[in-house]
C-alpha cells in the first residue's frame, strides 16, 4: 500500500464540478492499493501517515505530525501509484489491486484515519480534479 503525502495549506477534490472534499492545513494523501495489500497494511500505513513528522516546530525543524498541528487529511484514491514504470514508455498496472478489493481497502484506510483525525475524501474511481497549495513544497512517498 502506497501513500504519497503532501503537506498543504489547503486542498480540495471536485467531481462533476462539485467540491466533495476540502481541507485547510494538513495532508493531501494520494492512496494506491496493490495486489498484496490487506487490512493490516492499511492500519500500519494509517499509523505512519498520522505519525510522520513533517510539520515544523517552534525552531523550524520537522518534528511535528499532522495531529500535533491540529491538521486534517484529504484522502484521494490514486491507482496510478501502483504502476510499474521500469520498462517501455507505457505504465503497466498489473501490480494494482482489482477495483473491488482496492475500494474495500481504500474505505478501510479512510475509516482508520477518521477514528483519529478530521478526514475528507475523494470518490473512488471517479474522474476527480484535485487542487492544492503545497506547503514547502513538502512531499513524501510512504509504502508498507
Buried (B, 14 or more C-beta within 10 A) or exposed (E): BBBBBBBBEBBBBBBEEEEBBBBBBBBBBBBBBBEEBBEEBBBBBBEBBBEBEBBBEEEEEBEBBBBEBEBBBBBBBBBEBBBEEEEEEEEEEEBBBEBEBBBBBBBBBBEBBBEEBBBBBBBBEBEBEBEBEBBEEBBBEBEB
